[in-house]
Amino acid sequence: MGCFFSKKSKRKSSEKEDRTPTTTTVETTTSNAVPLGNNTDEAPKQYSWDKREKVDPKDYMLTGLKDVTVGRLPGKLNGQQFVIQECENCNIYVFDHSATITIDDCVNCRIFLGPVKGSVFFRDCKDIKCVVACQQFRTRDCKKMEVFLCCATQPIIESSTGMKFGCFQYYYPELAFHFKDAGLSIFNNNWSNIHDFTPVSGENNWSLLPEASAVLDFVPTPDPESDFKSVRISAEAARSIVPLTKGGRRKDSEESCLFVFFAGEYTTANARKLIDEATAKGFVLIQTKEVSMRPEDVKRVFQNSADDLVEWITKGPVIALELNGDGVVEACKNIASEIFNGTKVFVSDNKNTSSRDVDNFFNFADMQMGL
């Protein structure tokens, strides 16, 4: 019952994919044939595709670099694919959105990757510290990586050891737009839900970073003398575009509350406002999700409160948050009535049923997202 308010298997070195582009030789024959048409001096036609700006593959690669600070500024990739390979002791910053990014054979590098619409794939890398936002995250044959992650799906590690994960915390002025351009929701982050494709009995190939870990201690801001000095960066949790969540760590309290915002003009802003209000009172954000619902989903998740909510799910996705701490249910009900009185929300009604509310919603959301 709730209340609501309105207004990899291991790859041997000999088995590695050959990543060197192949060259194909095409035999051509010369001919004395006269071009068709009466006027052989006529200028060739120009088509729209002839006028496109030529793309230089080197603009979308970083290869064989050592001891340098490199990357791409906002607007330089604009959704293209990107490749990073054979770099050593580099600071790499990709302050833009992209389609996919592969990182191969890199050692002792600090890397920031802006929102990636598809996959981020690390292969044969070691001693990497990185901040990554993506749809899919995967590693293969990697050793000792520390990753501050925002991932819309379940992150996968394969034949990798010494992997540590924390929640994405980062800000630069264009980042929110880059998330939107990449089609990623800041509320869908499965950073701690790791799947080890090649587990070893009696060993743990991955763990969570200490909760107090600071991003800039792992991936520092760019050198003031570098090309990236103009990018205004913050890694403070309060300014992070992606909300800082506790994830799979043990909860401090047995009391949690489900708080759901239904689609509206200010849904994202309202969710951020709730997080600010609740954390200021000492409560902890455990997890968030942004998903679409059907009428039958509403009835299954919200049960006795469903009838009044069905019409609202047709307006767009809902944003749900789990907040934790002693007294959190009553506090959330007060916040809802005082701050969101004119907004359609669902809040757990009492602490005896609030855990069921949380389980019902997030089990549904995980199934909906294939987790």
DOSE-488798 format. One record per residue (C-alpha): residue in three letters; y, z, x. Coordinates in steps of 0.25 Angstrom, whole numbers, padded with zeros to 4 digits, always signed. Each point is the difference from the previous one (the first is absolute). Example, Ala and Ser with C-alpha at 12.3 -4.5 7.8 and 13.67 -1.06 7.14 Angstrom:
// DOSE-488798
ala-0018+0031+0049
ser+0014-0002+0006
This chain:
// DOSE-488798
met+0000+0000+0000
gly+0013-0004+0006
cys+0015+0001-0004
phe+0010-0012+0000
phe+0014-0002-0001
ser+0008-0013-0005
lys+0016-0006+0001
lys-0133-0053+0145
ser-0012+0000+0006
lys+0002+0001+0016
arg+0004-0014+0006
lys-0005-0002+0014
ser+0010-0007+0010
ser-0009-0012+0000
glu+0001+0000-0016
lys+0015+0000-0001
glu+0006-0011-0008
asp+0007-0010+0009
arg+0014+0002-0004
thr+0005-0012+0009
pro+0005-0011-0008
thr-0009-0013+0001
thr+0006-0013+0004
thr-0005-0013-0007
thr+0002-0013+0006
val+0002-0012-0010
glu-0002-0014+0005
thr+0011-0010-0004
thr+0000-0015+0000
thr+0013-0008+0002
ser+0003-0012-0009
asn+0009-0012-0001
ala+0001+0001-0015
val+0013-0002-0006
pro+0005+0011-0009
leu-0001-0003-0015
gly+0013-0005-0006
asn+0010-0011+0003
asn+0010+0009+0007
thr-0007+0005+0013
asp+0013+0007+0004
glu+0001+0009-0012
ala+0001+0015+0004
pro-0012+0008-0005
lys+0002+0008-0012
gln+0002+0015+0001
tyr-0007+0009-0009
ser+0003+0015-0003
trp-0012+0005+0009
asp+0006-0008+0011
lys+0013+0008+0000
arg-0007+0014+0000
glu+0003+0008+0012
lys-0010-0001+0011
val-0008+0013+0002
asp-0003+0004+0014
pro-0013+0008+0000
lys+0005+0008+0012
asp+0010+0007-0009
tyr-0011+0006-0008
met-0008+0005+0013
leu+0001+0011+0010
thr-0009-0003+0012
gly-0003+0005+0014
leu+0011+0010+0000
lys+0002+0012+0009
asp+0009+0012+0001
val+0011-0006-0010
thr+0006+0003-0013
val-0002-0012-0010
gly-0001-0004-0014
arg+0007-0006-0012
leu+0013+0003-0007
pro+0001+0000-0015
gly+0000-0014-0006
lys-0008-0006+0012
leu-0014-0001-0006
asn+0003-0001-0015
gly-0014+0001-0004
gln-0007-0008+0011
gln-0012+0004+0007
phe+0001+0007+0014
val-0009+0002+0012
ile+0001+0011+0011
gln-0010-0002+0012
glu-0002+0005+0014
cys+0012+0009+0001
glu+0000+0012+0009
asn+0009+0012-0001
cys+0010-0006-0009
asn+0009+0005-0011
ile-0002-0010-0012
tyr+0009+0000-0012
val-0002-0010-0012
phe+0012+0003-0009
asp-0004-0010-0011
his-0011-0003-0010
ser-0011-0010+0003
ala-0013-0006-0006
thr-0010+0005+0010
ile+0000+0006+0014
thr-0011+0001+0010
ile+0001+0008+0013
asp-0010-0003+0011
asp-0003+0006+0013
cys+0012+0009+0001
val+0000+0012+0009
asn+0010+0012+0000
cys+0010-0005-0010
arg+0009+0006-0010
ile+0001-0009-0013
phe+0008-0001-0013
leu-0004-0010-0010
gly+0008-0002-0012
pro-0006-0003-0014
val-0012-0010+0001
lys-0004-0007-0013
gly-0015-0002+0005
ser-0007+0006+0011
val+0003+0007+0013
phe-0012-0001+0010
phe-0001+0007+0013
arg-0011-0005+0009
asp-0004+0005+0014
cys+0012+0009+0002
lys+0001+0013+0006
asp+0010+0011+0002
ile+0009-0005-0012
lys+0011+0008-0008
cys+0005-0007-0012
val+0007+0000-0013
val-0006-0010-0010
ala+0002-0004-0015
cys-0010-0010-0006
gln-0009-0004-0011
gln-0012+0001+0009
phe-0002+0007+0013
arg-0012-0002+0009
thr-0004+0003+0015
arg-0012-0005+0008
asp-0004+0004+0014
cys+0012+0009+0001
lys+0001+0013+0008
lys+0010+0011-0002
met+0011-0004-0010
glu+0010+0009-0007
val+0004-0007-0013
phe+0011+0004-0010
leu-0004-0009-0012
cys+0003-0005-0013
cys-0011-0008-0006
ala-0002-0005-0014
thr-0016-0001+0002
gln-0010+0009+0007
pro+0002-0001+0015
ile-0012-0004+0008
ile-0004+0003+0014
glu-0012-0007+0007
ser-0006+0003+0013
ser+0012+0008+0003
thr+0002+0014+0006
gly+0011+0011+0002
met+0007-0005-0012
lys+0011+0009-0006
phe+0008-0002-0013
gly+0013+0005-0006
cys+0009-0004-0012
phe+0010-0011+0002
gln+0014+0006+0002
tyr+0011-0010+0003
tyr+0014-0006-0004
tyr+0009-0011+0004
pro+0010-0007-0010
glu-0009-0012-0003
leu-0013+0007-0001
ala+0000+0002-0016
phe+0003-0015-0002
his-0011-0004+0010
phe-0010+0009-0008
lys+0004-0008-0012
asp-0001-0013+0007
ala-0014+0003+0005
gly-0004+0004-0014
leu-0003+0014+0004
ser+0002+0013-0008
ile+0006+0012+0008
phe-0009+0009-0010
asn-0013-0007+0004
asn-0004+0007+0013
asn-0014+0003+0003
trp+0003+0004+0015
ser-0010+0011+0000
asn-0012-0006-0007
ile-0007-0007+0012
his-0013-0007-0001
asp-0008-0001+0013
phe-0008-0012+0000
thr-0009+0004+0012
pro-0001+0015-0001
val-0008+0008+0011
ser-0009+0011-0004
gly+0006+0014+0005
glu+0013-0007+0004
asn+0013-0002-0007
asn+0008-0013+0004
trp+0012+0004-0007
ser+0009+0012-0004
leu+0013+0003-0006
leu+0012+0003+0009
pro+0006+0014-0001
glu+0009+0001-0012
ala+0013+0003+0008
ser-0002-0013+0009
ala+0013-0007+0002
val+0000-0015+0000
leu+0011-0001+0011
asp-0009+0008+0009
phe-0010-0011-0001
val+0008-0013-0002
pro+0014+0003+0005
thr+0013-0007-0004
pro+0003-0013+0007
asp+0008+0001+0014
pro+0015+0000-0003
glu+0001-0012+0010
ser-0010-0008-0008
asp+0002-0011-0010
phe-0004+0010-0011
lys+0012+0010+0002
ser+0007-0005-0013
val-0012+0004-0009
arg+0003+0014-0006
ile-0013+0007+0001
ser-0004+0014-0006
ala-0014+0006+0000
glu+0004+0013-0008
ala-0009+0002-0011
ala+0011+0002-0010
arg+0005-0014+0003
ser-0013-0007+0001
ile-0001-0012-0010
val-0015+0004-0002
pro-0001+0014-0006
leu-0007+0010+0010
thr-0013+0004-0006
lys-0010+0011+0004
gly-0012-0010-0003
gly-0014+0005+0003
arg+0005+0013+0007
arg-0004+0013-0007
lys+0009+0004-0011
asp+0008+0013+0002
ser-0002+0004-0015
glu-0010-0001-0011
glu+0011-0004-0010
ser+0004-0015-0001
cys+0008-0007-0010
leu+0000-0015-0004
phe+0013-0006-0003
val+0001-0015-0005
phe+0012-0009-0002
phe-0001-0011-0009
ala+0007-0013+0003
gly+0015-0001-0001
glu+0012-0004+0007
tyr+0000+0012+0010
thr-0014+0003+0001
thr-0001+0000+0015
ala+0013+0007+0002
asn-0005+0011-0010
ala-0013+0002+0007
arg+0008+0002+0013
lys+0009+0010-0007
leu-0012+0008-0005
ile-0005+0000+0014
asp+0013+0005+0006
glu+0001+0011-0011
ala-0014+0005+0001
thr-0001+0000+0015
ala+0013+0008+0000
lys-0007+0010-0008
gly-0011+0001+0010
phe-0010-0008-0007
val-0009-0011+0008
leu-0002-0015-0004
ile-0015-0002+0001
gln-0001-0015-0004
thr+0007-0011-0008
lys-0004-0013-0007
glu+0007-0011-0007
val-0010-0008-0010
ser+0000-0008-0013
met-0008+0006-0012
arg-0006-0005-0012
pro+0000+0007-0014
glu-0015+0004+0002
asp+0004+0005+0014
val+0011+0009-0006
lys-0010+0006-0010
arg-0010+0003+0011
val+0010+0006+0009
phe+0010+0007-0009
gln-0010+0004-0011
asn+0007+0008-0011
ser+0014-0005+0005
ala-0004-0015+0000
asp+0006-0004-0014
asp+0014+0002+0004
leu-0002-0007+0014
val-0007-0013-0004
glu+0013-0008-0003
trp+0006+0004+0013
ile-0010-0006+0009
thr+0003-0014-0005
lys+0014+0001+0008
gly-0007+0000+0014
pro-0007+0009+0010
val+0000+0015+0000
ile+0003+0008+0012
ala-0008+0013+0001
leu+0002+0012+0009
glu-0009+0012+0003
leu+0008+0012+0004
asn-0006+0013+0005
gly+0003+0015+0002
asp+0000+0013-0008
gly+0008-0002-0013
val+0002-0015+0002
val-0004-0003-0015
glu+0011+0008-0006
ala+0010-0004+0011
cys-0003-0015-0003
lys+0002+0002-0015
asn+0013+0007+0002
ile+0005-0012+0009
ala-0005-0010-0010
ser+0008+0007-0011
glu+0013+0002+0008
ile+0000-0013+0009
phe-0008-0010-0007
asn+0003+0003-0015
gly+0003-0014-0004
thr-0012-0006+0008
lys-0014-0003-0005
val-0009+0009+0009
phe-0013+0007-0001
val-0002+0014+0006
ser-0012+0009+0000
asp+0002+0011-0011
asn-0007+0012+0007
lys-0007+0003+0013
asn-0013+0002-0007
thr-0001-0015-0003
ser+0009-0006+0011
ser-0012-0002+0010
arg-0007-0008-0011
asp+0013-0008-0002
val+0001-0003+0015
asp-0015-0004+0001
asn+0001-0009-0012
phe+0012-0008+0004
phe-0004-0002+0015
asn-0014-0003-0002
phe+0004-0011-0010
ala+0011-0005+0010
asp-0010+0000+0011
met-0010-0008-0008
gln+0011-0009-0005
met+0004-0003+0015
gly-0015-0002+0005
leu+0000+0013+0008
